[in-house]
Amino acid sequence: MKEIFPGYYKKSEAEIKNIWDSCIICFDANVLLNLYRYSERTRTILLDLIGKFDERIWLPHQSALEYNKNRYEVIIDQEKAYKDFISRIEKIKSDLQSNSKPPFLSDDLHKSLNKVFEKVDSEVNSSIKSYQSFLKDDPVYESISRLFKDKISGQYDQKQLKEIFSQGEVRFENKIPPGYEDAKDKKGVEKFGDLIIWNQIIDKAKKEKRNIIFITDERKGDWWWKLKDGRKTGPRQELTEEIYNIAKVEFHMYSSERFLSYGQQYLSENINKEAVEEIKEMKRSDMEKIIRLKRLRENQAKHLSKNYLDENDVNQKTFHNKQKFLRYKWLRLMDQISKTESLKEEAQNDPNQKLEYIQGLEGHLLNLREEQSRIEEEIENNMFYFNEKKKKWFLRLNNEEKDDGADNE
């Protein structure tokens, strides 16, 4: 069965290890760009891991192009984010201190508070200067250049690109991955970026006859096979089948944090939990920003029509109840993770503890973190689907308002 429908078959741990044993590891541009958003420690750990697979790593030309086109923008965005943070801190300082010590603070606490603010200012300003220096002397760029020296695919000529664009129109119309979701947000030929990367990956697989692992921080459903509950079970079935039919190789995908954990595990190294958690936290923060922005838009849209709010009240209650349930599950899961980590730490410090017990705790932690990612994705997907419905409601409303205006004229 799995030979006929390879895309619908979830690979076993042994099969995944076989892929790692004989694979080419290629990277999406967003993985490289996100390096600018991590702490220096996490960035170094991830770059070091990539370097340990030196003989296997490879970069599609389109990934390299998108990295070079966007890296300065990402650096500036990070600089701005730190400056915004400084502004918020200054506002807090101003509110707390005004022109003199607040009467409800002791002298010692007031001095301690000022020292904390000074340390925060110093550390954040140091980060701002680092990002400013990146515009002239970029150590991330230098590291990536060294790692991928002579490991970037050739550029497609105009004839090859036109063929891909032509195929892309047909694929996107029929929702054939990857890239069709970019058609909503990107203009012109930019929407075909993912499809170009995919073609370059297939070309590499055909030439080398080696399995492919693709590292991407893309979340869209035109790359990932997502179940209804939001859980990701691997790459889209169509991608797995297409590359197998053309190049006769296996295909697998990881996000940055899973590449870090699985990669270190494959090399028999200790998984750097702090770095993995930092990457996850950055993505959670991004998700929260998206949710806040969507909430702002929802609040603005609420003023369009009280009737529509009444009409869709049941839908909103269903959505909010589901979000509350998911957040409750997430909080309980985080508590389980914390307790399991404590048990593991105690076991590691106990010289009489059996290795099998520690390994069992590590496996349990891995499952819990996968469940954490699944719930977080489900929260995001729930928000996405609800807002898609909202768009349809308000589009209908706007059309009705236009019709009313035409009637009044």
N, C-alpha and C positions, 0 to 999 in steps of 0.2 A: 504493500500500500504506500509506504513512504517513498518508494522509488517513483511512483506515479504522481504523488502529490507532495513533493519535498518541502514546499513552502508551508504546509499545514502541520508539519511534524516538529514537535518541540525536542530539541537535541538533548541528549543525556550529558552528564558531566564528562564521561569518557569520550564522547564524540566531540565535545567542545575542546577538551584537552588535545585531541588529535588535530583539530583545526589550528590551535595555538602552535603545535609542534611543527607545522609546515606552512605557516601563513605569511602573507604580506600585510603589514599593519599600515593603513592609510588614514589620513586625518582630514576632517572638515575644517574650513576656515574659522568657524565659530569656536572651536577648541583652542586654536592658537590665539585668537583675539581675547578669549576669556582669561588667558594667562595674565593679562594686564590688570585684571580685576581681583586677583588673589593677593594674599600677603606674600612677601618675598619668600618666606619659608615654604609655603605650599607650592608656589611657582617653581622653586628650586627642586622640590621633591618630584613634581610632575615632569619637569624637563630631564631630571636625572633618570627617571624611569624610562622615558622615551629613548634616551641615549643608550640604555642597557639593551635595547632591541635594535641596535645600530644596523645590523645586517638585514633587518626585515622591514624597516620603516620606509615609507614612500609617500609622496605628496602629489595628488592630481594638480595639474597646472591651474585649473580653475580655482582650487582651494588657495593656492599660492597667490593668484591674482587678487582674489577677494580679500585675503589677508593684507596684502600690500595697499590695496585701495582704501581699506577701512581702519588701519591701525592708528593713524593720527587722530581720527575722529574718536576712537575708543579712548585714547590717551587723554584727549581734551575733555571727554565726558567724565572720566575718572577724576581729573583735576577739578572740574566743576562740582562733582559730588562731594569732594572733600571741602571745598570752599563753602558749599551750602551747609555742610555739617558745622563748620567753624561759625557761620552766621547764626545757626540755631543755638550753639553753645554760648555765643556772646549775648544772645537774647536772654537765655536762662540766667547768665551772670548778672545782666542788667536788672532783671526782675527780682533776683534774690538780694542784690547788694545795694542797688540805687546809689546814693551818695555816701552812705555810711553802713555800718554793721547792722543787720536786722536785729531788733531787740530780743527775738526768740532764740537766737543762736548764741551759744557760749563763745568766749574768746578763742578757746582751743579749737572748737569745731569750725569757727569762722576761718581760722588760719589754715586748718586742714583742708577746708573746702577750697580756699584760694590756691593751695598747693596742687590739689587735684586738677583744677582748671588750668593751671600753668603747665602741668604735665601733658594734659590733653592738647592744649594749644601747641606745645612744643612738638609732640609726636605727629599731630595732624599736619602742621606746617612743614615738618620734615618730609612727610609723604607728598605734600603739594610740590615741594621743590624737586623731589625725585621725578614726579611726572612731568614737571616743566623741563627737566634736563633730558627726559626721554625724547623730546622733540629734536634734540641735537645729537645726543649720544644714547642710543636705545639698546640696553644690554639684552632685552628679550629678543629683539630683532637679530642681534649678533648670535645669540644662542641658537635660534631657529635656523639661521643661515648656515651655521656650522653643522647642525644635526642633519639638515636636508641637502647638503652640498652634493651635487650630482645625483640627487634622488627625487627630482621633480620631472613629471612627464612633459613631453613636448606639447607645443601649442597647436591647436587645430587651425587649419587655414580657413578662409572664407567659404570655400565650397563645402567643407565638412560641417561648419557651423550652420550654413543654410539648410543642410540636410537635417541636422538635429532640430532646428527651429521648426521645420516643416513637420517632422515626426512629432514634435512637442505639441503642436496645435491639435493633432489628432489624439494624442495620448491624454492631454489635459481635458479635452472635450469628453473623453470616455473615462476620466478619473483613473488613469493608469499611472502609478507612481514611478519615480518620485517627482516632486516639484509642482504638481498641479495646484496645491494650496497657495503657492506664491503668486499665482495669476491674479488673486484678489488684491494683493498689496503692492506688487511691483509692476513697473511700466516697461513697455517695449521688450527688448530681448533680455533684459535683466531677469525676467521671470523664468528663464530657461537655465539659470546658473546651476541648480541642483541636477538637472538632466545632463548638462555638460559633464559635471563631476561623475555622474553615474556611467556615462559612456566611456570616460577615461579610465574608470575602475574596471569596467568590462574589458577594455583593450589590454590593460595590464594583466588581468587574469588570463586572457587568451594567450598572451605572449609568454608568460612565466609558467602557466599551468600549475599555479599554487593557490591555496585557499586564501580568502580575503577576510580581514577584520577591519571594519570601518568604525572610527571613533568620531562621534558627532554629538553636539549638545542641542541639536534640533529636536523639538518636541512634537512637531506636527505629525498628523496621522498619515501623511503621504510618504513617510519613511518607516514608521513603527507599526507593528501589528498590535492594535489595542483592542482589548475586550470591552464589553459594554460598561463594566464597572471601572474602566479607566486603566486597568492593569496592562502593562506592556509585556508581551511574551517573546519579543524578538523582532527582527526586521519584517517588513511587509511580505506576505506570501509571494506576491508577484515578483518582488526583487529576487528572493531566493531562487525561484523557479527560472527566472529569466537568465540570471548569471550561470546557473547550472546547465541550462539547455544550450547556452552559447559557448561557455568556456569549460564546462564539466568540472567546476570547482564548487566548494562549499562557501557560504557567505554568512557572516555573523556581525552584530553591531553592539557597541557599548557607548554609554555616555562617559564623560570625563571621570566622574567619581567611581563608576564601575570599572573602567579601564584601570584606574589606580589600584582599586582593591583586588581585582582579578589578576592584574599584571604582577603585583607584589606577591600574591599568593602563588602564581605560576612559577615565580623565581624563588619560591620558598623563603620569602622575606616576611617580616612582621608587617601586617597591614597598618599603615599610618592612619589611625582613626581620626586624629585631629584634622589632617589635611582633607580626608574624605568628608568629614562633617562640615568643614569650611566651604567646600564646593557645594554641598547640599544646601547650606545656609544661604549662600549667595543666590542659588536658584529659588529657594523659598522666598527670599527678599524680593526677587524679581516678580514672583507670582503675587506677592502681597501688593506690590506697586500696580500690577495689572488689575488686581481686584479693586484697589482703591480708585484707580482711574475709571473703571467700569461703574463703580458705585457712584462716582461723581456724575458720570453721564446719565446714570439711572435717575439720580436726584433731579437733574436738569430736565430729564424727559418727563418726570412725574407731573410737572406743571403744564404739560401739553393738554392733558384731558383727565378730569376727575372721573368721567364716565368710563374711560379705559381702565383706570385703576380699579374701579369697582368690578368691571367685567373680568379682569384678570387677577382678582384678589386670591382666588383659590390656587392659581398657578404659583403666585408669589409665596403663599403659605407653604405649599408643598416643597418649593425650592429651599426656603429658609429652614424648614424642619429637617430636610436632608442634610443641609450644611451643618446644622447644630449637631446632628447625629455623627457626622463624619469627624467634626472637630473633637467630639467626646471620645470617639474611637482613637483618634490621633493622640490625645492627651494620655489615655490609658496605655497606649503602645509606648509612648516615650517613657512612662513610668516603668514599664517592663524592661525596656532597653537599659535604663539607669540601674535597675536592680541586678540585671544579668551581668552588666559590666562590673558591678561591685563584686559579684560572686566570682567572676573570672579573675579579677585583680587579687582577691583573697586566695584563690586556688593557685595562681602563679607564684604567690609569695610563700606558699606552703610546700616545703621540700618533700613532704610525704604524699602529696596529692598525685593521683595517677594522671598520666598524659592524656588518656582517653577521655577523662572527665573534662579537662581543659579544652580539648578539641571539640567535644560535644557542646560546650558553652559557646565556643567560637562559631560553630555551625548554627546554633540557635540564634546568636546575635546577627549573623548574616541573614537568616530568614526574617528576623524582626525588622531589620533595616530595609529589606526588600518590601515587606508589608508597609513600612513607613512611606517609602517612595510611592507605592501603589495608592495609598490613601491620599497622599498629597496630590498625585495626579488626578485622582477621582474628584477631589475638591475643585481643582482647576477646571476639569472637564465639565463638572456640574455647573460651574459658573459660566463656562463658555456656552453650553447648550441653552441655559436659561437666557443668556443675553442674545443668542441667536433668535430665540422666540420673541424677545422684547423688540428686536429690530423689525421683525415682521409685523408686530402689533403697531409700532409707531409709523412704519411705512404705510400701513393701511390707514392709520389716522391722518397722516399728512395728505394722502390722496383724497380722503374724505373732506379735509379742510379746504383743499384746492377746489374740489367739486362745489362745496358750499360757496366759496368765493366767486366761482364762475356763475352760479345761480343768482347770487346777489347782484352781479353786474347786469 
